[in-house]
């Protein structure tokens, strides 16, 4: 007999990974140039030169110290650098003693939820959302509650959000810039959300934690800004990853930061340390702690992703597709020409187009297109997109 939930999660599998694996097989059969794989959000822009240079320099030093353990929460020198960077950029008051270095944003989310949820608590997620949120919440003993966005601009539907809050609500997860839509929550949405949360905290008499998932913070276009939620709401936990900003997703390095003005913040941070112990998320990769400490503030050339976005967005709209306008990340959320997005995704395979159906993202009827690919592939895929739409129009 095995535990039911892990078995179910393992058998259900990630819709994104399953499609990516299908794509790898098709590339072996047909050649990579004949498959238009938009499934996986794997950065296509090289890491900044400073990252590789720093690795090379570090490898010339004391190998024992370089590859040895750090403290469970990460190097204090790195935590000080992160706090200083956040405080300088956003005029907030983050303390290094409230920062925990993690194996990417996913580890930060899993630890934050394990640290704050009681059995049966509810976590509200703004749809569309990264599918693993459901796994992280349920693994922590909670239940995920979904709130749909305001259709059209995909900003917050304040009334729907407020209506979803109950006595069992313990946390809210937001992701901006959003995976899969690319939408950046604006200040109006954040004011509406945090205002509703403060009123709800007063009603229920306990904190409701706002967990911010921000791996795409630096990937924004057209002058868009990602507001720092610490400026809006005290009971905030920020989860960040260097995977996308530095193009190092396989190195699994990020951090979480507990707000300096959080209710019982010292206890929350202690619970985070305990949750990290229970999950085995201690001492993230020592080498890359030192790399990001030296390279903090260095980012990939975001203009390359913006060029891809503009090329794909204009091409799909000309072909008749309805798309959500992305202000950040590297995803395009496209309305399916038929109600069943899974059926549309399967039909797209006839043209070797690999598009992720949106059902597991919590907002059905769309597909996600990851445009962190080569410009050439986008250009070559356009006839396939046009042919696919022609099927529906005929």
C-alpha positions in Angstrom: 0.0 0.0 0.0 1.4 3.4 -1.0 0.2 6.9 0.0 -2.6 7.9 -2.3 -1.6 11.5 -3.1 2.0 11.0 -4.2 0.9 8.1 -6.3 -1.8 10.2 -7.9 0.6 13.1 -8.6 3.1 10.7 -10.1 0.6 9.0 -12.3 -1.1 12.3 -13.4 2.2 13.9 -14.4 2.8 17.5 -15.5 1.0 18.4 -18.7 4.0 20.6 -19.6 6.6 17.9 -19.1 4.5 15.2 -20.8 4.2 17.4 -23.9 7.9 18.2 -23.8 8.8 14.5 -23.7 6.5 13.9 -26.7 8.4 16.7 -28.5 11.8 15.1 -27.8 10.6 11.9 -29.4 9.2 13.7 -32.4 12.4 15.5 -32.9 14.3 12.2 -32.9 11.9 10.9 -35.5 11.5 13.9 -37.8 14.5 16.1 -37.0 14.4 19.0 -34.6 13.9 21.5 -37.4 10.6 19.9 -38.3 9.0 20.2 -34.8 7.7 23.5 -33.5 8.1 22.9 -29.8 6.5 25.7 -27.7 6.0 23.5 -24.6 8.7 24.1 -22.1 9.7 27.4 -20.5 13.4 26.7 -20.8 15.4 30.0 -21.4 16.9 30.3 -24.8 19.1 33.3 -24.2 22.6 32.5 -22.8 23.5 33.5 -19.3 25.3 36.8 -18.9 29.0 36.6 -19.6 29.7 37.5 -16.0 28.1 34.2 -14.8 30.5 31.9 -16.8 33.4 34.2 -15.9 32.6 34.0 -12.2 32.3 30.2 -12.3 35.7 30.0 -13.9 37.3 32.3 -11.3 35.7 30.5 -8.4 36.9 27.1 -9.7 40.5 28.4 -9.4 40.1 28.8 -5.7 39.9 26.5 -2.7 37.9 23.5 -4.0 37.1 22.2 -0.5 35.6 25.5 0.7 33.9 26.1 -2.7 32.0 22.8 -2.7 31.5 22.5 1.0 28.3 23.1 3.1 27.1 26.5 3.9 24.6 27.3 6.6 21.2 25.9 6.1 19.7 29.3 5.2 22.5 30.2 2.9 25.6 32.4 3.0 24.9 35.5 5.1 27.0 37.5 2.7 24.6 36.6 -0.1 21.5 37.3 2.1 23.0 40.7 2.9 23.5 41.4 -0.8 19.9 40.3 -1.7 18.4 42.5 1.1 20.4 45.5 0.1 19.4 45.1 -3.5 15.7 44.8 -2.7 15.9 47.8 -0.3 17.7 50.0 -2.8 15.5 49.1 -5.8 12.1 49.2 -4.1 12.6 51.4 -1.1 11.5 48.6 1.3 12.9 47.3 4.6 14.0 43.7 4.1 16.3 42.2 6.7 19.0 39.5 5.7 18.0 37.6 8.8 14.5 37.0 7.2 15.9 35.7 3.9 16.3 32.0 3.2 18.2 30.9 0.1 16.4 28.1 -1.7 16.7 25.6 -4.5 14.7 27.9 -6.9 11.3 29.5 -6.4 9.5 26.1 -6.4 11.4 25.2 -3.2 10.5 28.6 -1.7 6.8 28.0 -2.4 6.8 24.5 -1.0 8.6 25.6 2.1 6.4 28.7 2.6 3.2 26.6 2.3 4.5 23.8 4.6 5.5 26.5 7.2 2.2 28.4 7.2 -0.7 25.9 6.6 -2.7 23.9 9.1 -4.6 20.8 7.9 -7.7 21.8 6.0 -6.6 25.4 5.4 -7.5 27.0 2.1 -5.0 28.7 -0.3 -6.4 31.1 -2.9 -4.6 31.1 -6.3 -5.3 33.7 -9.0 -5.9 31.8 -12.2 -4.3 31.1 -14.5 -1.5 29.7 -12.4 1.5 27.3 -12.5 0.0 23.8 -12.2 2.4 22.7 -9.5 0.7 25.1 -7.0 -2.0 22.5 -6.5 0.6 19.8 -5.7 2.5 22.1 -3.3 -0.7 23.1 -1.5 -2.1 19.6 -1.2 1.2 18.2 0.0 1.1 20.8 2.8 -2.4 19.7 3.9 -4.3 22.5 2.3 -6.9 22.9 -0.4 -6.5 25.1 -3.4 -9.3 27.6 -4.3 -9.2 29.2 -7.7 -10.3 32.7 -8.7 -10.7 33.6 -12.3 -9.2 36.8 -13.7 -11.1 39.7 -15.2 -11.5 38.5 -18.8 -10.0 40.8 -21.4 -7.0 42.2 -19.6 -6.5 39.3 -17.1 -6.2 41.7 -14.1 -7.7 40.9 -10.7 -11.5 40.5 -10.4 -11.7 42.1 -7.0 -15.3 41.1 -6.2 -14.6 37.4 -7.2 -11.4 37.5 -5.1 -13.1 38.9 -2.0 -15.9 36.4 -2.3 -13.4 33.5 -2.3 -12.0 34.4 1.1 -13.4 32.3 4.0 -12.5 31.6 7.6 -10.3 28.8 6.3 -8.2 31.0 4.0 -4.7 30.9 5.3 -2.7 32.1 2.2 -3.0 33.6 -1.2 -0.5 33.0 -4.1 0.1 35.5 -6.8 2.4 35.2 -9.7 3.5 38.4 -11.6 4.6 38.4 -14.4 2.3 35.5 -14.8 3.0 32.0 -16.1 1.1 31.3 -18.4 -0.4 34.6 -19.5 2.6 37.0 -19.2 0.3 39.6 -17.5 1.8 41.9 -14.8 -0.6 42.7 -12.0 -0.8 46.5 -11.9 -1.0 48.7 -8.8 -4.8 48.9 -9.1 -5.1 45.1 -8.9 -2.6 44.9 -6.0 -4.4 47.7 -4.1 -7.7 45.8 -4.5 -6.2 42.5 -3.5 -4.3 43.8 -0.4 -7.3 45.9 0.7 -9.5 42.9 0.6 -6.9 40.9 2.5 -6.5 43.5 5.3 -10.3 43.6 5.7 -10.5 39.9 5.9 -7.7 39.6 8.4 -9.6 41.9 10.7 -12.8 39.8 10.3 -11.2 36.4 11.0 -8.6 37.6 13.5 -5.6 35.8 12.1 -3.0 36.6 9.4 -3.5 35.7 5.8 -0.2 35.3 4.1 0.4 36.7 0.7 2.9 34.4 -1.1 4.4 36.1 -4.2 6.0 33.9 -6.8 8.3 36.1 -8.8 10.7 34.1 -11.0 10.0 36.4 -14.0 10.3 39.8 -12.2 13.1 41.1 -14.5 11.5 39.9 -17.7 9.2 42.8 -18.6 8.5 44.8 -21.7 7.5 48.2 -22.9 8.5 49.9 -19.7 6.2 47.7 -17.5 7.0 47.7 -13.8 6.5 44.9 -11.3 5.4 46.5 -8.0 7.1 45.2 -4.9 4.4 43.7 -2.8 6.2 44.4 0.5 5.2 48.0 -0.1 1.5 47.0 -0.2 1.0 44.3 2.4 2.9 43.4 5.6 2.1 39.7 5.8 4.0 38.9 2.6 6.5 36.1 1.7 8.4 36.7 -1.5 9.7 33.7 -3.5 12.3 34.4 -6.2 14.4 32.4 -8.6 17.5 33.4 -10.6 16.5 30.7 -13.2 15.0 33.1 -15.7 16.8 36.4 -15.0 20.2 34.8 -15.3 19.2 31.8 -17.6 20.4 29.2 -15.1 17.2 27.1 -14.4 19.1 23.9 -14.0 21.2 25.2 -11.2 18.2 25.6 -8.9 19.0 28.7 -7.0 16.7 31.4 -5.5 15.5 32.7 -2.2 12.4 33.5 -0.1 12.1 36.7 2.0 9.8 37.2 4.9 8.4 40.7 5.3 10.1 42.7 8.1 6.8 44.0 9.4 4.9 40.6 9.2 2.7 39.6 12.1 4.8 37.2 14.3 7.5 37.4 11.6 10.2 35.8 13.7 8.0 32.8 14.4 7.1 32.6 10.7 10.7 32.6 9.7 11.5 29.9 12.3 8.6 27.8 10.9 10.2 28.2 7.4 13.5 26.9 8.7 11.7 24.0 10.3 9.7 23.3 7.1 12.9 23.4 5.0 14.4 20.8 7.4 11.4 18.6 7.0 11.5 18.7 3.2 15.3 18.5 3.0 15.6 21.9 1.4 18.7 23.1 3.3 22.1 24.4 2.0 21.3 25.1 -1.7 24.2 24.6 -4.2 27.2 26.3 -2.6 28.9 27.1 -5.9 25.9 29.0 -7.2 25.3 30.8 -4.0 28.7 32.4 -4.6 28.0 32.9 -8.3 24.7 34.9 -7.8 26.3 36.8 -4.9 28.9 38.2 -7.3 26.5 38.6 -10.3 23.5 40.0 -8.5 21.8 42.5 -10.7 23.1 40.9 -13.9 20.3 39.8 -16.3 19.9 38.3 -19.8 19.2 40.5 -22.8 15.4 40.8 -22.3 15.0 42.6 -25.7 15.5 39.2 -27.4 12.4 37.8 -25.7 10.5 41.0 -26.5 11.4 40.6 -30.2 10.0 37.0 -30.1 6.9 38.2 -28.3 6.2 40.9 -30.9 6.9 38.6 -33.8 4.6 35.8 -32.5 1.9 38.1 -31.3 1.5 39.9 -34.6 1.7 36.7 -36.6 -0.9 34.9 -34.6 -3.3 37.8 -34.6 -3.0 38.2 -38.4 -3.8 34.5 -38.6 -7.0 35.0 -36.6 -6.0 33.9 -33.1 -7.1 35.8 -30.0 -4.2 36.4 -27.6 -3.8 37.9 -24.1 -1.3 40.8 -24.3 1.8 39.8 -22.3 3.8 42.5 -20.4 6.4 40.1 -19.1 7.7 36.5 -18.8 8.0 34.6 -22.1 4.6 33.0 -22.6 1.7 33.8 -24.8 -1.8 32.7 -23.7 -3.9 32.0 -26.8 -7.7 31.4 -26.9 -8.5 28.0 -28.3 -10.7 28.1 -31.4 -12.8 25.4 -29.8 -14.1 25.1 -26.3 -11.9 22.1 -25.5 -8.3 23.2 -25.3 -7.0 19.7 -25.0 -8.7 18.8 -28.3 -7.2 21.9 -29.9 -3.7 20.9 -28.6 -4.1 17.4 -30.0 -5.1 18.8 -33.4 -2.1 21.1 -33.4 0.1 18.0 -33.2 -0.9 17.2 -36.8 1.1 20.3 -37.8 3.9 19.5 -35.3 2.9 22.4 -33.2 3.3 21.6 -29.5 1.0 23.9 -27.5 0.2 23.3 -23.8 -3.6 23.2 -23.0 -4.7 25.5 -20.2 -6.9 23.2 -18.1 -4.2 22.5 -15.5 -3.5 26.2 -15.3 -7.0 26.7 -13.9 -8.4 28.7 -16.8 -9.8 26.4 -19.5 -10.2 27.2 -23.1 -6.6 28.5 -23.9 -3.2 27.2 -24.8 0.2 28.4 -23.5 2.9 29.1 -26.0 6.5 29.4 -24.6 8.3 31.8 -26.9 11.7 31.3 -25.3 12.8 29.7 -28.6 14.7 30.8 -31.6 13.4 33.6 -33.9 13.9 31.2 -36.8 11.5 28.6 -35.3 8.8 31.2 -34.8 9.1 32.3 -38.4 9.0 28.7 -39.7 6.0 27.8 -37.5 3.7 30.5 -39.0 2.5 28.5 -41.9 1.6 25.7 -39.5 -0.4 28.1 -37.3 -2.2 29.5 -40.4 -3.0 26.0 -41.6 -4.3 25.0 -38.2 -6.7 28.0 -38.1 -7.8 27.3 -41.6 -9.1 24.0 -40.5 -11.4 25.7 -38.0 -12.6 28.4 -40.4 -13.5 25.8 -43.0 
